[in-house]
Amino acid sequence: MSAGAARDPTPVLLEARGLCVSYGRVEALHRVDLRVNAGRIVAVIGPNGAGKSTLLGALMGLLPCSGHIDCFGRARTPTDSVESLVAAGLVLVPEKRELFAPMSVEDNLRLGAFCRYRAGERDPARSLTEVYDVFPRLRERRRQAAGSLSGGERQMLAMGRALMARPRLLMLDEPSLGLAPLVVREILRVVAELRARGVAVLLVEQNARAALRIADTGYVLESGEVVLEGPSAQLAGDPRVVESYLGLGGRGATAAPGAG
């Protein structure tokens, strides 16, 4: 079922067709079709247990799946490693952030450029400057242990580390989870800024109001299936989305990111 989106003329960076993932006899994703175009923010919203994180894991090659995935103009194969996908420009920031708590903020960031360093690139200082420009607070905390940061700062560090790999497509799994509304606003402001810098974003969020506010297009995932898709503004006004995810009589469609 679709909200009637016109096909985006920009290049397709990632496309899944008929994507299925099963855990034993339980099918977590059923024939999911999804597309992310260059320079776009695509939001995937849905309730707990809908399969949102499973979708990202499958796209990143962390979970076995069936169906077809095109990544940066070529068909992905079962032999493609996570490292090769990162090197090609596909980077995931997981929900748990997976930081190295005893290490400093700056050392965590430098690890994000490991694939580039191994490929012979030697410009970590410039990359660090770029990340610090996006997240000035990380510059202030660069000598601190990652484990001493607040929840919002840890999310910034996880995103900054991902940016050190210079992704073409950044996948974010629940970046607002557990954060205060003002911090959520800042995180999502940065996501919108990344689009302006030419980085496409696949954003998985339970905070449907905030996600649809900044996204270009959206998908609604329920029980492992895409039940709605289309331009985010159109989804935000769909009565089914308003009733299930936005509430407040639709006022969420115009609420600021992080509100509520």
PAPADREN-491463 format. One line per field, with one value per residue: residue in one letter; x, y, z of N, C-alpha, C in turn. Coordinates in pm, 1 decimal, decimal comma, m for minus. Example, Ala and Ser with C-alpha at 12.3 -4.5 7.8 and 13.67 -1.06 7.14 Angstrom:
code = [A:S]
n_X = [1319,0:1285,0]
n_Y = [m569,0:m225,0]
n_Z = [780,0:708,0]
ca_X = [1230,0:1367,0]
ca_Y = [m450,0:m106,0]
ca_Z = [780,0:714,0]
c_X = [1320,0:1290,0]
c_Y = [m330,0:3,0]
c_Z = [780,0:787,0]
REM end
This chain:
code = [M:S:A:G:A:A:R:D:P:T:P:V:L:L:E:A:R:G:L:C:V:S:Y:G:R:V:E:A:L:H:R:V:D:L:R:V:N:A:G:R:I:V:A:V:I:G:P:N:G:A:G:K:S:T:L:L:G:A:L:M:G:L:L:P:C:S:G:H:I:D:C:F:G:R:A:R:T:P:T:D:S:V:E:S:L:V:A:A:G:L:V:L:V:P:E:K:R:E:L:F:A:P:M:S:V:E:D:N:L:R:L:G:A:F:C:R:Y:R:A:G:E:R:D:P:A:R:S:L:T:E:V:Y:D:V:F:P:R:L:R:E:R:R:R:Q:A:A:G:S:L:S:G:G:E:R:Q:M:L:A:M:G:R:A:L:M:A:R:P:R:L:L:M:L:D:E:P:S:L:G:L:A:P:L:V:V:R:E:I:L:R:V:V:A:E:L:R:A:R:G:V:A:V:L:L:V:E:Q:N:A:R:A:A:L:R:I:A:D:T:G:Y:V:L:E:S:G:E:V:V:L:E:G:P:S:A:Q:L:A:G:D:P:R:V:V:E:S:Y:L:G:L:G:G:R:G:A:T:A:A:P:G:A:G]
n_X = [85,7:57,3:132,1:129,9:364,7:566,0:817,7:1148,0:1381,9:1655,7:1979,9:1968,2:2079,8:2056,2:1862,7:1608,6:1439,1:1168,3:1261,2:1334,6:1349,4:1413,7:1377,0:1448,6:1150,2:1002,2:902,0:1051,8:1076,0:885,2:892,5:986,9:1004,2:1217,3:1363,5:1643,4:1741,3:2003,5:2118,4:1890,2:1665,2:1531,4:1273,9:1190,3:923,8:736,7:583,4:718,5:890,7:825,8:1013,0:1205,0:1478,3:1577,1:1553,7:1755,8:1979,4:1979,7:2018,1:2272,2:2420,4:2447,4:2267,5:2135,2:1949,1:1681,1:1587,6:1643,9:1911,5:2033,3:2323,9:2471,1:2467,3:2527,1:2454,9:2418,2:2596,8:2599,9:2861,7:2969,1:3133,2:3078,5:3276,8:3352,9:3122,8:3114,0:3348,1:3263,4:3081,9:2853,3:2719,6:2639,4:2484,9:2435,5:2157,6:2247,7:2480,6:2750,4:3009,3:3359,6:3408,6:3627,8:3811,5:3927,0:3724,9:3828,5:3991,1:3797,9:3667,9:3872,8:3892,6:3675,8:3762,7:3908,5:3884,8:3930,7:4190,5:4326,9:4300,7:4480,7:4443,5:4536,9:4442,1:4336,2:4323,9:4195,5:3946,0:3866,4:3842,8:3625,4:3422,3:3421,6:3333,0:3070,7:2979,0:3037,3:3053,4:3183,5:3443,4:3508,7:3501,9:3701,3:3921,4:3813,7:3702,1:3496,9:3299,4:3228,8:3058,2:2745,1:2413,1:2319,6:2559,0:2698,7:2548,9:2604,9:2877,6:2876,1:2755,5:2939,0:3168,2:3081,9:3066,9:3332,6:3407,1:3330,2:3063,6:2841,8:2586,1:2416,5:2298,9:2073,4:1983,7:1726,2:1808,4:1712,5:1646,2:1581,1:1667,3:1660,0:1408,9:1522,8:1778,6:1720,1:1616,0:1852,5:2008,7:1854,4:1856,9:2119,2:2107,8:1947,7:2123,4:2328,0:2215,5:2220,5:2490,7:2529,2:2506,0:2318,9:2047,6:1918,4:1672,9:1570,4:1307,0:1115,8:998,5:780,9:674,8:891,6:1065,4:924,9:905,8:1158,2:1224,9:1238,9:1097,5:893,8:843,3:608,7:632,3:493,2:454,5:657,7:608,7:581,2:338,8:253,8:377,3:551,5:576,2:698,4:548,0:297,0:246,3:240,4:0,3:m179,0:m466,5:m444,6:m180,9:m173,2:m355,5:m236,6:34,2:94,5:m109,9:m284,6:m464,5:m344,9:m172,3:91,1:208,6:307,1:464,6:765,8:1087,1:1147,0:959,0:732,8]
n_Y = [m119,0:224,7:571,4:711,8:817,4:997,9:884,0:931,6:1134,6:1141,9:974,7:628,6:502,4:286,1:m4,3:m223,0:m521,1:m726,9:m815,7:m1044,9:m1167,9:m1415,7:m1555,3:m1849,5:m2019,4:m1795,2:m1520,8:m1220,5:m1004,7:m939,4:m958,4:m689,9:m381,7:m115,3:206,3:424,0:736,8:943,7:1210,6:1230,2:1207,2:929,6:801,0:537,1:427,1:290,3:55,7:m88,5:m392,8:m414,1:m471,7:m293,0:m246,1:m492,3:m470,5:m277,9:m422,4:m632,8:m494,0:m400,4:m624,7:m777,9:m965,5:m1273,9:m1292,0:m1302,7:m1219,8:m922,2:m692,1:m388,3:m198,4:104,3:94,2:m168,2:m518,3:m656,9:m922,6:m1244,1:m1277,9:m1032,2:m843,7:m683,0:m494,0:m432,7:m309,3:m84,9:40,9:103,3:297,8:268,8:300,1:212,6:332,2:184,3:107,2:69,4:203,0:122,1:206,3:248,3:244,3:292,0:431,0:745,1:1019,2:1121,2:909,9:713,7:833,2:831,8:560,4:523,9:588,3:376,9:191,8:358,5:442,4:201,4:166,5:340,3:613,1:916,1:1130,8:1197,5:1418,5:1626,7:1508,8:1480,9:1749,2:1821,4:1663,3:1767,8:2021,6:1968,5:1859,8:2042,7:2003,3:1762,6:1827,7:1977,9:1774,4:1599,9:1472,5:1325,6:1015,5:797,6:664,8:840,4:1026,8:1203,7:1074,8:1199,4:1304,8:1070,8:967,2:1161,3:1111,9:850,9:898,1:1079,5:918,4:743,3:922,0:968,5:773,0:871,2:839,9:762,0:692,1:702,0:505,5:519,2:394,2:436,6:702,7:890,9:759,8:739,2:996,1:1339,6:1583,1:1830,5:1750,5:1560,9:1729,8:1862,3:1648,9:1567,2:1798,7:1795,8:1568,6:1664,4:1857,2:1698,3:1599,1:1832,5:1842,5:1648,1:1383,5:1094,6:968,0:699,5:668,0:516,2:523,0:549,2:776,8:911,5:1159,5:1341,5:1222,3:1222,9:1490,6:1581,4:1417,8:1326,8:1126,3:849,1:533,7:310,0:59,4:m239,6:m525,7:m651,2:m585,9:m348,0:m112,6:135,1:396,7:686,7:1044,3:1231,0:1442,0:1385,1:1137,3:1219,4:1345,7:1145,8:978,4:725,1:714,3:937,2:862,3:628,8:690,5:964,3:1115,6:1358,8:1483,2:1524,7:1735,4:1675,2:1665,2:1911,1:1972,3:2063,7:1898,2:1651,4:1736,8:1657,4]
n_Z = [0,0:m78,0:m26,4:m252,2:m374,0:m604,6:m831,0:m728,1:m893,2:m842,4:m807,6:m710,1:m410,5:m237,7:m255,4:m167,5:m244,2:m200,0:51,1:303,7:634,8:872,5:1198,7:1292,6:1277,6:1278,0:1097,7:1058,7:886,0:599,2:267,5:210,8:47,0:m29,9:m76,1:m100,0:m192,4:m331,4:m128,5:29,7:312,0:456,5:639,6:862,0:1030,2:1306,8:1539,0:1847,7:1794,1:1528,6:1337,3:1261,8:1344,9:1270,4:994,6:934,2:1019,2:835,1:593,3:638,4:627,7:851,0:926,7:808,9:507,0:261,9:m75,2:m269,7:m283,0:m385,3:m376,9:m396,2:m678,6:m749,9:m729,2:m412,0:m264,7:m90,6:m11,2:35,2:270,6:592,1:633,7:370,7:279,7:444,8:357,5:102,9:155,4:312,4:624,9:957,2:1249,7:1540,6:1763,5:2027,7:2027,5:2081,0:2177,5:2271,3:2586,2:2779,8:2627,7:2490,3:2369,4:2129,8:2039,9:1997,2:1782,7:1589,8:1539,5:1378,1:1127,3:1040,6:823,2:605,5:665,0:643,9:375,6:279,1:307,1:461,9:627,8:889,7:1061,1:923,6:888,8:1155,7:1226,3:1068,3:1184,3:1443,4:1383,9:1318,6:1558,6:1805,1:2081,4:2114,0:2055,0:2279,3:2465,8:2393,9:2515,6:2716,7:2865,6:2678,0:2817,2:3017,8:2921,9:2871,6:2785,7:2549,4:2449,0:2401,3:2191,5:1999,8:1972,0:1869,1:1621,0:1517,5:1500,8:1302,3:1090,3:1044,7:871,9:634,2:507,7:233,9:263,4:557,6:816,7:1076,2:1385,5:1586,8:1697,8:1881,6:2110,9:2452,4:2509,5:2620,2:2527,0:2426,9:2356,0:2164,2:1969,3:1892,6:1792,4:1571,4:1425,8:1339,1:1177,2:967,1:875,3:774,9:542,4:390,0:354,4:173,0:248,3:245,6:444,2:626,2:844,1:1128,8:1348,2:1649,4:1731,3:1564,6:1493,7:1506,4:1322,4:1072,8:1039,6:955,0:744,5:392,5:259,3:372,1:541,3:673,7:899,1:998,3:1191,1:1046,3:781,2:513,1:533,2:459,7:250,6:128,3:47,0:323,5:434,3:336,2:454,6:719,4:731,4:689,5:794,0:918,0:1005,6:1170,4:1371,3:1477,7:1533,1:1563,9:1694,8:1901,0:1735,4:1490,4:1517,4:1549,5:1301,4:1242,0:1447,7:1622,5:1582,6:1824,8:2000,0:2255,2]
ca_X = [0,0:143,6:68,3:125,5:484,0:624,4:952,5:1252,1:1473,2:1795,9:2034,3:1933,7:2198,6:2025,2:1727,9:1575,5:1316,7:1128,4:1354,0:1276,0:1439,1:1344,6:1446,5:1388,3:1023,1:935,0:942,9:1059,2:1050,2:817,5:889,6:997,6:1063,7:1259,1:1460,1:1703,5:1806,5:2113,0:2082,7:1757,2:1642,9:1420,3:1237,8:1113,4:858,0:655,3:583,7:815,2:872,0:781,3:1119,4:1284,3:1620,8:1608,1:1571,7:1888,9:2078,4:1983,4:2078,0:2414,3:2486,9:2466,7:2169,8:2104,3:1820,5:1654,0:1542,2:1746,6:1959,0:2130,1:2393,1:2558,6:2468,2:2559,1:2382,4:2494,0:2603,4:2624,6:3004,2:3008,2:3152,7:3041,4:3388,0:3349,9:3010,8:3158,0:3444,1:3189,5:3010,3:2733,1:2760,9:2528,6:2498,4:2337,9:2079,9:2324,9:2593,1:2870,1:3131,3:3464,3:3392,6:3750,2:3891,6:3887,7:3634,9:3903,3:4033,8:3679,2:3646,7:3977,1:3860,2:3577,4:3831,6:4002,1:3879,9:3997,4:4334,1:4379,0:4301,8:4590,5:4416,0:4611,1:4399,0:4242,9:4311,0:4091,1:3818,8:3832,6:3797,8:3490,7:3330,3:3412,8:3249,8:2931,7:2950,1:3136,0:3067,0:3283,3:3575,6:3529,5:3516,2:3783,3:4014,9:3739,6:3664,6:3362,8:3206,4:3193,2:2970,6:2601,0:2349,6:2320,2:2696,6:2734,3:2487,2:2684,7:3003,6:2848,3:2734,5:3066,1:3255,3:3033,5:3102,0:3476,3:3419,9:3281,0:2958,7:2748,8:2455,7:2427,6:2179,3:2063,5:1885,3:1667,5:1903,6:1653,9:1603,8:1627,2:1724,5:1569,3:1358,7:1614,8:1888,9:1662,8:1610,1:1988,0:2050,0:1783,0:1908,7:2241,3:2067,3:1906,3:2244,2:2401,9:2154,9:2274,0:2629,8:2531,4:2497,9:2183,6:2023,9:1805,7:1646,9:1471,4:1265,3:983,3:946,1:732,1:655,6:1020,9:1123,0:855,3:930,5:1282,8:1247,3:1179,3:1000,7:882,3:782,0:549,2:655,8:413,4:462,2:753,0:566,6:556,1:194,8:236,7:499,6:525,2:637,6:676,6:438,3:173,2:225,7:207,5:m139,8:m263,3:m541,1:m396,7:m56,3:m208,4:m420,9:m150,7:170,6:110,9:m203,8:m306,6:m546,8:m265,0:m82,7:229,8:261,8:377,3:541,0:909,7:1151,8:1175,7:850,2:642,8]
ca_Y = [0,0:341,5:701,9:772,2:896,1:995,5:829,2:1032,0:1128,7:1138,6:838,0:537,2:450,9:157,2:m50,3:m360,0:m570,6:m856,7:m852,3:m1128,4:m1214,4:m1505,2:m1608,3:m1981,4:m2025,8:m1665,8:m1426,7:m1085,5:m914,0:m1010,6:m896,5:m544,7:m301,4:13,6:274,4:546,4:811,5:1032,8:1338,9:1226,4:1143,3:835,8:757,4:415,2:436,5:174,5:23,2:m186,5:m525,8:m410,5:m520,0:m178,8:m273,8:m608,0:m418,0:m218,2:m529,2:m705,8:m407,1:m385,7:m753,3:m837,9:m1072,5:m1344,4:m1250,7:m1337,2:m1104,5:m857,4:m562,5:m314,0:m99,8:189,4:57,5:m308,0:m613,3:m708,2:m1068,0:m1296,6:m1273,1:m895,8:m829,2:m554,2:m402,2:m385,4:m216,5:39,8:103,0:155,1:417,3:237,2:296,1:199,3:367,9:95,6:162,2:65,0:295,1:38,5:284,7:191,0:332,5:339,8:510,7:885,5:1057,3:1134,0:777,7:650,7:891,8:784,8:423,5:530,0:604,9:265,4:138,3:455,5:438,1:76,8:183,1:428,6:754,7:961,6:1266,8:1195,3:1550,1:1700,4:1444,7:1516,9:1888,3:1822,8:1609,0:1864,7:2132,6:1922,5:1838,2:2118,6:1950,5:1655,8:1891,8:2012,4:1652,5:1506,0:1397,3:1248,3:878,5:791,0:618,1:947,8:1120,7:1191,9:997,7:1276,7:1313,4:939,5:956,8:1246,1:1043,4:738,8:953,9:1135,9:807,2:696,4:1021,9:955,9:681,1:945,5:760,1:815,8:664,4:677,7:444,1:551,0:311,7:499,4:797,7:972,2:672,9:769,0:1130,0:1449,2:1650,0:1929,7:1677,7:1504,2:1839,4:1886,8:1534,0:1568,3:1913,4:1748,7:1478,7:1749,9:1921,8:1599,4:1599,7:1949,6:1812,6:1546,0:1248,2:1038,9:911,2:609,0:695,0:431,6:599,0:535,7:912,9:934,5:1302,2:1403,5:1163,5:1270,8:1634,9:1611,6:1324,8:1353,1:1019,8:762,5:401,1:262,1:m84,2:m304,3:m672,8:m695,0:m550,7:m207,6:m94,8:265,8:466,2:806,5:1167,1:1238,2:1533,2:1315,8:1037,7:1288,4:1383,2:1028,3:949,8:603,8:748,4:1029,2:788,2:527,7:732,2:1106,0:1157,8:1502,6:1536,8:1559,5:1847,5:1629,2:1682,6:2037,0:1994,2:2067,4:1773,5:1630,3:1780,7:1552,9]
ca_Z = [0,0:m91,7:m15,3:m383,7:m399,9:m738,0:m825,9:m709,7:m1007,5:m802,2:m809,9:m600,9:m341,4:m175,6:m284,8:m127,6:m307,2:m147,6:158,5:409,3:741,2:965,6:1314,9:1301,2:1205,0:1289,5:993,4:1115,2:774,1:491,0:135,3:226,1:m59,7:26,2:m161,9:m48,3:m299,6:m293,2:m71,2:89,4:441,6:450,6:774,8:881,0:1160,0:1340,3:1681,9:1895,8:1739,8:1388,9:1250,6:1213,7:1365,2:1186,2:859,2:923,6:1030,4:708,1:492,0:670,1:614,2:983,0:942,2:683,8:452,4:123,2:m150,8:m352,0:m234,5:m466,0:m294,6:m476,0:m818,9:m776,8:m645,9:m297,9:m262,0:44,3:22,7:70,3:414,8:650,4:610,0:232,3:267,9:508,0:267,0:m12,2:197,1:389,7:765,5:1051,6:1391,0:1605,9:1874,3:2152,1:2004,4:2070,9:2196,4:2356,0:2701,6:2845,4:2536,0:2480,4:2260,4:2004,2:1993,8:1939,9:1650,3:1498,0:1499,6:1271,3:999,3:1024,5:686,2:517,6:693,9:587,3:230,3:241,6:331,5:579,4:662,1:1003,5:1123,5:852,7:920,0:1293,0:1224,0:1011,9:1284,3:1552,1:1336,5:1328,1:1700,3:1884,0:2216,7:2113,2:2062,9:2420,3:2545,6:2315,2:2600,3:2815,6:2831,6:2619,3:2919,3:3109,9:2853,6:2889,3:2679,6:2426,0:2399,3:2346,8:2059,2:1912,1:1945,4:1778,9:1488,3:1472,0:1460,7:1172,5:988,9:1015,7:758,3:518,0:442,8:134,9:322,8:700,8:872,7:1218,5:1454,5:1705,5:1757,8:1989,0:2220,4:2587,2:2520,6:2653,4:2406,4:2372,0:2293,8:2042,0:1872,4:1842,7:1711,5:1445,1:1349,5:1274,2:1068,1:855,9:823,8:696,1:408,5:320,3:322,2:69,0:304,3:255,5:577,3:651,4:984,7:1195,6:1466,1:1710,1:1741,6:1429,1:1472,2:1477,2:1201,5:954,1:1029,5:882,9:633,3:261,5:238,3:488,2:533,7:799,0:910,1:1102,7:1189,2:944,3:646,1:483,4:514,2:397,3:211,7:50,3:99,2:468,2:465,5:305,3:559,4:844,3:726,5:667,2:917,9:984,3:1073,6:1278,8:1479,5:1539,1:1568,2:1592,3:1796,0:1917,7:1627,2:1374,1:1540,0:1540,6:1167,5:1231,9:1569,5:1604,7:1618,0:1965,4:2085,7:2306,2]
c_X = [89,2:63,4:76,1:245,2:524,4:767,5:1055,5:1351,9:1621,0:1846,8:1994,6:2062,6:2175,7:1882,0:1713,6:1443,9:1286,8:1215,3:1281,1:1385,1:1357,5:1436,8:1383,8:1262,2:949,0:989,1:935,9:1036,8:989,2:810,8:886,8:1066,0:1095,5:1364,8:1511,2:1779,2:1912,7:2058,3:1946,5:1762,3:1517,9:1394,8:1159,8:1055,6:772,4:668,8:700,6:784,9:827,8:884,9:1211,9:1434,4:1666,2:1632,1:1711,0:1997,7:2092,1:2050,9:2228,6:2489,8:2513,5:2373,3:2148,8:1964,1:1804,8:1592,4:1659,5:1781,0:2060,0:2190,8:2493,2:2576,8:2507,4:2482,0:2471,7:2486,4:2628,1:2771,5:3052,3:3017,6:3102,3:3150,8:3386,5:3234,8:3045,2:3254,7:3375,3:3106,6:2880,6:2773,0:2636,9:2570,1:2393,8:2269,5:2162,3:2454,2:2729,0:3000,5:3232,4:3477,9:3523,3:3834,9:3839,7:3791,6:3710,9:3950,2:3916,1:3653,0:3747,8:3950,3:3758,2:3639,1:3923,2:4003,3:3950,1:4147,6:4397,0:4387,0:4407,5:4564,7:4481,2:4572,3:4302,9:4222,9:4200,1:3953,5:3773,6:3779,0:3655,3:3388,3:3312,7:3331,4:3102,2:2889,0:3053,3:3155,9:3169,5:3424,6:3608,3:3559,0:3619,6:3879,8:3944,8:3717,8:3521,5:3259,2:3161,3:3094,4:2824,4:2542,5:2349,3:2458,2:2743,0:2673,0:2563,1:2815,9:2982,6:2826,9:2862,9:3162,9:3212,7:3073,0:3250,7:3501,3:3376,7:3173,8:2887,1:2605,8:2475,5:2295,1:2180,4:1950,8:1844,4:1762,1:1846,1:1621,9:1666,0:1682,5:1617,5:1526,7:1454,3:1732,7:1841,9:1657,7:1747,7:2034,7:1983,0:1817,7:2033,8:2207,4:2026,1:2026,5:2326,6:2346,1:2208,8:2420,1:2642,7:2527,8:2351,0:2169,3:1901,6:1783,7:1536,5:1436,1:1128,6:917,1:901,1:718,5:786,4:1078,4:1057,2:876,6:1053,7:1303,1:1184,4:1069,6:998,8:816,3:725,8:560,9:574,5:420,4:547,6:716,1:550,2:407,7:161,2:373,0:461,3:600,2:603,0:560,9:303,0:142,4:181,3:61,9:m234,1:m335,3:m491,7:m268,2:m84,1:m264,2:m324,6:m20,2:184,3:18,4:m225,9:m380,4:m465,7:m169,9:63,9:290,9:336,5:458,1:688,1:969,9:1178,4:1063,2:769,1:710,4]
c_Y = [123,8:468,2:777,7:857,3:885,1:945,3:942,0:1022,4:1121,2:994,7:756,0:482,5:310,5:120,1:m195,6:m398,2:m710,4:m906,3:m928,1:m1168,7:m1300,8:m1541,4:m1745,4:m1984,8:m1892,4:m1570,7:m1285,0:m978,4:m994,4:m923,1:m743,2:m484,1:m164,2:73,8:399,9:613,5:905,3:1164,6:1344,5:1168,3:1058,2:785,5:627,0:421,4:312,7:143,0:m67,6:m322,6:m529,9:m465,6:m410,4:m203,7:m394,1:m565,2:m359,7:m325,0:m607,8:m623,1:m393,8:m516,5:m822,4:m955,8:m1142,8:m1306,2:m1307,8:m1216,1:m1043,7:m720,8:m507,5:m206,5:m25,2:136,3:m84,4:m398,5:m661,6:m859,9:m1116,0:m1290,2:m1132,5:m883,5:m693,5:m451,9:m347,5:m287,6:m81,8:113,3:164,2:277,9:394,6:217,2:297,0:249,6:286,9:163,2:169,2:144,6:227,5:118,3:206,1:282,1:379,1:432,6:653,8:906,8:1059,8:998,9:698,6:703,6:839,0:641,2:420,3:541,7:486,7:210,8:231,1:452,9:314,6:84,5:281,8:575,7:796,8:1104,8:1269,2:1331,5:1630,6:1642,3:1478,9:1659,7:1897,6:1771,6:1706,8:1987,0:2096,5:1910,2:1912,5:2063,9:1838,1:1713,2:1926,5:1889,8:1555,9:1423,7:1311,4:1105,5:877,1:750,2:724,9:1046,9:1099,7:1111,9:1070,1:1286,8:1180,2:920,3:1042,7:1177,3:926,7:788,4:1012,5:1028,7:753,3:793,4:1018,0:860,0:746,0:867,3:836,6:798,2:624,6:621,7:462,9:471,0:379,5:601,4:879,4:891,5:714,0:907,7:1233,3:1522,6:1752,5:1863,5:1613,5:1609,7:1863,6:1773,3:1538,4:1691,2:1873,2:1654,8:1560,4:1819,9:1825,6:1590,5:1716,8:1929,7:1700,8:1403,5:1204,9:969,4:820,1:608,3:604,7:496,8:554,8:672,0:956,5:1082,5:1369,4:1351,7:1217,5:1420,0:1664,2:1525,4:1376,0:1251,9:930,4:630,4:369,0:110,9:m139,2:m455,4:m722,0:m660,8:m399,8:m192,0:39,9:319,0:589,0:926,0:1184,6:1331,1:1466,6:1209,7:1103,9:1332,2:1266,9:992,2:826,9:630,5:840,3:953,0:696,8:583,7:878,6:1153,8:1307,9:1562,7:1583,3:1673,8:1808,3:1650,9:1812,4:2068,2:1992,2:1934,3:1766,5:1673,6:1661,3:1421,1]
c_Z = [0,0:m76,1:m146,3:m417,5:m545,6:m725,4:m821,5:m824,8:m970,2:m799,4:m687,8:m540,3:m287,1:m209,7:m243,2:m194,2:m254,5:m34,6:269,6:508,3:836,3:1080,5:1342,1:1216,2:1206,6:1183,4:1049,4:1010,0:660,9:366,5:143,4:103,2:m2,2:m65,0:m91,6:m162,3:m245,5:m238,1:m5,7:230,6:428,2:592,4:769,3:1021,5:1182,5:1487,8:1718,4:1835,2:1595,2:1292,5:1200,7:1227,7:1283,4:1042,1:841,4:930,8:901,5:599,3:511,8:657,1:745,5:1007,2:808,3:636,4:312,3:55,6:m225,7:m293,4:m334,0:m378,4:m380,9:m618,5:m851,4:m681,3:m532,7:m297,5:m119,5:85,8:56,5:221,8:461,8:623,3:468,5:210,7:330,8:416,3:145,5:23,8:271,8:535,8:854,7:1189,4:1466,2:1724,3:2003,0:2144,2:2001,3:2078,9:2279,3:2477,7:2764,7:2758,3:2529,5:2364,5:2128,6:1952,5:1937,2:1799,4:1549,6:1451,0:1385,9:1133,5:967,1:882,3:588,5:537,4:632,1:435,3:184,0:261,6:462,7:616,7:780,9:1066,6:1056,1:884,4:1061,3:1299,0:1172,8:1112,9:1399,7:1511,3:1344,6:1473,9:1785,9:2024,5:2222,9:2115,7:2206,9:2505,0:2487,0:2399,8:2703,3:2767,5:2779,3:2723,0:3016,4:3048,3:2892,1:2773,6:2546,3:2364,7:2341,9:2208,6:1958,0:1874,6:1849,7:1636,4:1432,2:1426,6:1324,6:1060,8:953,6:899,6:626,9:441,4:332,7:184,2:468,6:750,4:1023,9:1281,4:1584,8:1771,6:1872,0:2113,8:2353,0:2608,1:2553,3:2526,1:2345,4:2302,7:2163,1:1932,8:1809,8:1751,5:1574,6:1361,1:1273,4:1157,8:945,9:793,4:738,3:554,5:326,6:280,9:219,3:118,2:309,0:391,0:572,2:801,7:1036,3:1327,6:1516,1:1724,0:1602,4:1397,9:1431,2:1346,2:1075,7:933,0:944,5:759,1:504,1:231,9:361,6:455,6:670,8:799,6:1026,1:1083,9:1072,2:802,1:631,9:452,1:451,9:356,9:131,8:104,4:246,5:504,7:439,2:410,6:689,2:847,7:704,0:797,4:992,1:1061,9:1191,8:1397,8:1553,4:1595,6:1609,2:1702,6:1794,7:1799,7:1507,5:1397,6:1531,3:1405,8:1154,1:1356,6:1540,3:1642,8:1767,5:2056,2:2130,7:2330,2]
REM end
